Amino acid sequence: MMSKPARAAQGPKRPKKKLAALAPVASGEPVGAGLNVRPVRRGDLDAVIEIDAMVTGIEKRDYWNSLYRRYADAVATGQHFLVAVSDDEHVVGFVIGEVRDWEFGSPPCGWVFAIDVRPDARLGGTATRLLQAICAGFRRAGVSKVRTMLSRDNTLILSFFRSQGMMIGPFIPLEMDLES
Ligand SMILES: CC(C)(COP(=O)(O)OP(=O)(O)OC[C@H]1O[C@@H](n2cnc3c(N)ncnc32)[C@H](O)[C@@H]1OP(=O)(O)O)[C@@H](O)C(=O)NCCC(=O)NCCS
């Protein structure tokens, strides 16, 4: 068995970026300045559908309507569907997630299912603000862990989650084709 290298040989431990205390961006503006993050409203849905279609290339109106019905007023049950709105009231991004109890045998934790920002509004701290807001909701619901799942080819979303301090977790996904 390989012995563990001594801490000193690995170099100093990099401090983790904590969600609650992200540093201001270089310009001196706070991360995501000029944005309001709030629960989604019916009138935001067209913009959400448009952003999702830009990112995935597929418009899924029925899916989003049904998700809205399930999540919009469900904060009390730990479900969150939040939007980031610019000063001029345009929806520029959204995040969706919920607290799941004992899924995969793990104690209750927050799951982030989707986070998307309009391509023309990226790199301004919008997703950071959205993730901070949903994590604040998870904390209020009494959980202290957040998880997500992503496609291994999606290096953009991986870079984002890593920048927020997320690391590989203790679970591995498995799948198989079901024969008809
Ligand atoms: C990933 C995404 C949500 C990031 O949104 P954003 O508002 O641009 O993110 P932020 O500005 O908050 O970026 C925070 C950090 O993420 C990392 N990051 C974001 N975009 C990046 C990029 N293009 N390349 C490398 N790192 C990046 C950086 O570390 C960045 O911090 P920095 O600006 O100080 O370097 C956005 O690019 C997006 O919607 N992509 C498509 C998402 C997707 O594929 N969704 C489907 C699965 S849910």
The ligand as an SDF file (V2000), in Angstrom:
LIG
                    3D

 48 50  0  0  0  0  0  0  0  0999 V2000
  -21.9000   27.5970  -15.6160 C   0  0  0  0  0  0  0  0  0  0  0  0
  -22.7320   28.9040  -15.5770 C   0  0  0  0  0  0  0  0  0  0  0  0
  -24.0140   28.6290  -14.7690 C   0  0  0  0  0  0  0  0  0  0  0  0
  -21.8720   29.9700  -14.8790 C   0  0  0  0  0  0  0  0  0  0  0  0
  -22.6340   31.1680  -14.8000 O   0  0  0  0  0  0  0  0  0  0  0  0
  -21.9340   32.6000  -14.5560 P   0  0  0  0  0  0  0  0  0  0  0  0
  -22.9730   33.5390  -14.0790 O   0  0  0  0  0  0  0  0  0  0  0  0
  -21.1380   32.9650  -15.7530 O   0  0  0  0  0  0  0  0  0  0  0  0
  -20.9370   32.2220  -13.3540 O   0  0  0  0  0  0  0  0  0  0  0  0
  -20.1630   33.2380  -12.3830 P   0  0  0  0  0  0  0  0  0  0  0  0
  -19.9410   34.5350  -13.0740 O   0  0  0  0  0  0  0  0  0  0  0  0
  -20.8470   33.2600  -11.0680 O   0  0  0  0  0  0  0  0  0  0  0  0
  -18.7620   32.4910  -12.2820 O   0  0  0  0  0  0  0  0  0  0  0  0
  -18.2210   32.0400  -11.0560 C   0  0  0  0  0  0  0  0  0  0  0  0
  -16.9560   31.2550  -11.3400 C   0  0  0  0  0  0  0  0  0  0  0  0
  -17.2410   30.0990  -12.1500 O   0  0  0  0  0  0  0  0  0  0  0  0
  -16.1040   29.8010  -12.9790 C   0  0  0  0  0  0  0  0  0  0  0  0
  -16.4930   29.9680  -14.3880 N   0  0  0  0  0  0  0  0  0  0  0  0
  -17.6380   30.4920  -14.8660 C   0  0  0  0  0  0  0  0  0  0  0  0
  -17.6160   30.4900  -16.2260 N   0  0  0  0  0  0  0  0  0  0  0  0
  -16.4320   29.9490  -16.5950 C   0  0  0  0  0  0  0  0  0  0  0  0
  -15.8130   29.6890  -17.8540 C   0  0  0  0  0  0  0  0  0  0  0  0
  -16.4210   29.9940  -19.0140 N   0  0  0  0  0  0  0  0  0  0  0  0
  -14.5950   29.1060  -17.8670 N   0  0  0  0  0  0  0  0  0  0  0  0
  -13.9590   28.7870  -16.7160 C   0  0  0  0  0  0  0  0  0  0  0  0
  -14.4840   29.0380  -15.4760 N   0  0  0  0  0  0  0  0  0  0  0  0
  -15.7040   29.6050  -15.4200 C   0  0  0  0  0  0  0  0  0  0  0  0
  -15.0360   30.8480  -12.6530 C   0  0  0  0  0  0  0  0  0  0  0  0
  -14.2040   30.3280  -11.6410 O   0  0  0  0  0  0  0  0  0  0  0  0
  -15.8920   32.0010  -12.0980 C   0  0  0  0  0  0  0  0  0  0  0  0
  -15.1870   32.8190  -11.2050 O   0  0  0  0  0  0  0  0  0  0  0  0
  -14.2760   34.0320  -11.7990 P   0  0  0  0  0  0  0  0  0  0  0  0
  -15.1950   34.8210  -12.6940 O   0  0  0  0  0  0  0  0  0  0  0  0
  -13.8750   34.7470  -10.5590 O   0  0  0  0  0  0  0  0  0  0  0  0
  -13.1630   33.3750  -12.5370 O   0  0  0  0  0  0  0  0  0  0  0  0
  -23.0900   29.4000  -17.0050 C   0  0  0  0  0  0  0  0  0  0  0  0
  -21.9060   29.4480  -17.7840 O   0  0  0  0  0  0  0  0  0  0  0  0
  -24.0960   28.5110  -17.7020 C   0  0  0  0  0  0  0  0  0  0  0  0
  -25.3050   28.6930  -17.5660 O   0  0  0  0  0  0  0  0  0  0  0  0
  -23.5940   27.5410  -18.4480 N   0  0  0  0  0  0  0  0  0  0  0  0
  -24.4630   26.5280  -19.0330 C   0  0  0  0  0  0  0  0  0  0  0  0
  -24.9240   25.6430  -17.8770 C   0  0  0  0  0  0  0  0  0  0  0  0
  -25.3210   24.2830  -18.2900 C   0  0  0  0  0  0  0  0  0  0  0  0
  -24.6620   23.6220  -19.0750 O   0  0  0  0  0  0  0  0  0  0  0  0
  -26.4250   23.8420  -17.6880 N   0  0  0  0  0  0  0  0  0  0  0  0
  -26.9140   22.5420  -17.9340 C   0  0  0  0  0  0  0  0  0  0  0  0
  -26.7080   21.6430  -16.7400 C   0  0  0  0  0  0  0  0  0  0  0  0
  -27.5590   22.1980  -15.2800 S   0  0  0  0  0  0  0  0  0  0  0  0
  1  2  1  0
  2  3  1  0
  2  4  1  0
  2 36  1  0
  4  5  1  0
  5  6  1  0
  6  7  2  0
  6  8  1  0
  6  9  1  0
  9 10  1  0
 10 11  2  0
 10 12  1  0
 10 13  1  0
 13 14  1  0
 14 15  1  0
 15 16  1  0
 15 30  1  0
 16 17  1  0
 17 18  1  0
 17 28  1  0
 18 19  1  0
 18 27  1  0
 19 20  2  0
 20 21  1  0
 21 22  1  0
 21 27  2  0
 22 23  1  0
 22 24  2  0
 24 25  1  0
 25 26  2  0
 26 27  1  0
 28 29  1  0
 28 30  1  0
 30 31  1  0
 31 32  1  0
 32 33  2  0
 32 34  1  0
 32 35  1  0
 36 37  1  0
 36 38  1  0
 38 39  2  0
 38 40  1  0
 40 41  1  0
 41 42  1  0
 42 43  1  0
 43 44  2  0
 43 45  1  0
 45 46  1  0
 46 47  1  0
 47 48  1  0
M  END
$$$$
